[in-house]
Amino acid sequence: MIHLPALPGSYGYGGEDLDKILEEACRDLDTLQSGGVDGAIVENFGDAPFAKYAPKETVAAMTVIVNGIVRAARVPVGVNVLRNDGVAAISIAAATGAAFVRVNVFCGVALTDQGMIEGNARELLDLRKRLKCDVKILADVHVKHAAHLTTIEEAALDADRNRPDGLIVSGIGTGKRTPPENLTKVKQMTDLPVFIGSGVRIDNLSTYHAADGFIVGTILKEGGKIYAPIIADQVRAMAGAVTELRREE
């Protein structure tokens, strides 16, 4: 994860120049790449409290930043526009050459701190087709920081039939451990790749041996603090642990 600070127009924005924000994001990218990650997701994490759909100034700022990151990247770059702006994410990805997006509520309904959010899978697939881009869509199942009306099995089945390219299963919040049994339940409902979206650590990695990939953020930061710098040694250690897990399978 590349967690961006508060961007122009957000509640916490302190007037930082976009060039400075991009410089810091590229520093995180360099640390991640040198540590052996397979990809990086750019997210406007610092914009809390979030709007359901990102305002125009957020989309403009993220396009500038993601474009710079894609140009500097040696790994695929993804985009997640919080709280749930898949239209913005796909548009940014198409404009910048990013490889994939994460959509928190792709289909169904989630009760969140921003209120009720409805998925718009058809709109996103139509947009991708119109833009003639091959941006992959990773869809959350029972996204974190939300309450859900269905079982996780039902949600996974519904997500699968709405035709994303992969699924994500997470814990209840950022950095919170994903219950291993939820991974099992989701894998039983789909043949799509399933990624662990939160709470992955070296000491619990083996409980997720069936996962197709891992989205890692908090544990790579100094002291496990979300706004702290990414530590190169922790990235290398996590990448090495994932490689070892794959060898054991």
ABEGO torsion letter per residue (X at the ends): XBBBBBBBGBAABAGBBAAAAAAAAAAAAAAAAAAGBABBBBBBAAAOBBBABBBAAAAAAAAAAAAAAAAABABBBBBBBOABBAAAAAAAAAAAGBABBBBABABEBBBBAAEBBBBBAAAAAAAAAAAGBABBBBBBBGBBGBBBABBAAAAAAAAAAAGBABBBBBBABBGBBBBAAAAAAAAAABABBBBBABGBBAAAAAAAAABAEBBBAAAABBGGBAABBBBAAAAAAAAAAAAAAAAAX
